[in-house]
Amino acid sequence: MYRRVVRPVLYRLGRGDAEVAHEQTLKGMRLLGRIPGGPALGARMFGSASPRSVFGITFPSPVGLAAGMDKNGIALRAWPAIGFGFVEVGTVTAHPQPGNEKPRLFRLVEHEAVINRMGFNNLGSEALADRLAAYGELGYPLGISIGKSKITPLEDAVEDYVTSLRRLYRYGDYFAVNVSSPNTPGLRTLQDAGHLRELLAALHAEAASLTVAGLDPKPILVKIAPDLTTSAIDELLQVCTDEHVAGIIATNTTIDRASVSDHPLARETGGLSGRPLAEIAAKTVAHIHNETGGALPIIGVGGIVEPSDATRLFDAGASLVQVYTGLIYRGPGLIRAINRSLP
């Protein structure tokens, strides 16, 4: 039904503008979340009976919604209704920002892929904190992805991240440090060992002070790019181990276009997601798992458009997986199918 009826309607919205479809989908999900008993009923129909405990958190299902879909957390009551066991909001920045100039979101339908150059468009971490306070208990684990504001110079990036962590610490169950988006100038340099070590040390110091003040400790994860060399990944993993990072999210979008070079939209700048990432995401997860001996939990993300893609990431060593682009092309049935495929 989704692929034959709903998807064609969504694709026509805004004269084919993918961002308009995204916004309308969020509005629809927000309404779904307000139906009395609706999310609970949906969770029973689409959810999983395979909870997992990872970095001290119990996830009702190991299948989560990736960051980027619900940046500002406007539909958080609804996502369990289509089977998600956890949600990651953001990426959110210390300063509210409109993001990059439109159009900035493009569908490559033949490849079941998306190119985005959104640029961390969000209402800011203070606004997100206010919204999460109003929600109260969500009933599932919430991850919060934090990034650098575009107006913040790279040399002040640490304080930018720390500010968002401080504002949101009481509301998140885990935090994802996004240093790998290709759409904020200079951001990926924060994956370099020196920069990353400084950033993680500051975030853990802030977390420690908040814990002393009475808040529970929260896992801090790092989200990495799929475009890193093996040696760069190994160096990053050493920093993460030294700085007691709780886990890795692998991977973010790619700037590589080899797999979609035949498509007229391939020239658009931004990060590529969807089916073309399946191979590199699985290889990256497997490498991290092997390099760390399975000691560092991994959230696998990238290229999941059918249940076998999720299985491949689990087999490679992922403890949890996240979906975003696959939801655009396959709809809620994909989440149900993945949950049903779990052992």
ZINORVEN-V7478 format. One record per residue. N is the residue number from 1. OMEGA is omega in whole degrees, 0 to 359 (999 if undefined). Layout:
n,omega
N,OMEGA
N,OMEGA
//
This chain:
n,omega
1,181
2,186
3,183
4,187
5,188
6,184
7,178
8,178
9,179
10,183
11,178
12,182
13,179
14,183
15,176
16,179
17,184
18,181
19,176
20,178
21,178
22,182
23,179
24,176
25,178
26,178
27,179
28,178
29,178
30,177
31,178
32,181
33,181
34,179
35,181
36,178
37,183
38,179
39,180
40,178
41,178
42,180
43,178
44,182
45,188
46,187
47,186
48,172
49,183
50,179
51,178
52,176
53,182
54,186
55,173
56,181
57,175
58,180
59,180
60,174
61,178
62,181
63,184
64,174
65,182
66,175
67,178
68,181
69,182
70,187
71,186
72,175
73,185
74,184
75,189
76,178
77,191
78,192
79,176
80,182
81,178
82,169
83,182
84,179
85,174
86,184
87,173
88,178
89,182
90,10
91,182
92,183
93,182
94,179
95,173
96,180
97,184
98,184
99,183
100,182
101,177
102,356
103,186
104,179
105,188
106,177
107,171
108,193
109,182
110,182
111,187
112,185
113,178
114,168
115,176
116,170
117,185
118,178
119,177
120,174
121,181
122,183
123,178
124,185
125,178
126,178
127,178
128,178
129,179
130,180
131,180
132,176
133,180
134,179
135,189
136,183
137,181
138,180
139,176
140,181
141,179
142,171
143,178
144,178
145,180
146,182
147,181
148,174
149,182
150,183
151,182
152,177
153,183
154,181
155,178
156,185
157,184
158,181
159,178
160,178
161,182
162,179
163,180
164,178
165,181
166,182
167,191
168,191
169,183
170,187
171,182
172,172
173,170
174,181
175,178
176,180
177,183
178,176
179,191
180,176
181,178
182,190
183,172
184,185
185,176
186,187
187,185
188,176
189,178
190,173
191,179
192,189
193,183
194,180
195,184
196,180
197,179
198,181
199,182
200,178
201,180
202,179
203,179
204,177
205,178
206,179
207,180
208,180
209,178
210,177
211,177
212,180
213,174
214,179
215,178
216,176
217,182
218,177
219,175
220,181
221,177
222,178
223,187
224,179
225,176
226,186
227,178
228,172
229,179
230,180
231,178
232,176
233,181
234,178
235,177
236,180
237,178
238,177
239,181
240,178
241,180
242,184
243,173
244,174
245,185
246,183
247,180
248,171
249,185
250,13
251,172
252,178
253,182
254,174
255,179
256,182
257,185
258,185
259,182
260,187
261,181
262,185
263,182
264,179
265,184
266,182
267,179
268,178
269,180
270,181
271,179
272,177
273,179
274,186
275,182
276,181
277,187
278,184
279,184
280,178
281,180
282,179
283,180
284,178
285,181
286,180
287,180
288,180
289,181
290,183
291,182
292,181
293,180
294,184
295,183
296,180
297,183
298,167
299,182
300,179
301,180
302,173
303,181
304,177
305,173
306,185
307,182
308,177
309,177
310,179
311,180
312,178
313,176
314,180
315,180
316,178
317,179
318,175
319,179
320,174
321,176
322,181
323,172
324,183
325,177
326,178
327,179
328,186
329,185
330,177
331,183
332,179
333,178
334,182
335,178
336,181
337,178
338,179
339,180
340,181
341,183
342,179
343,999
//
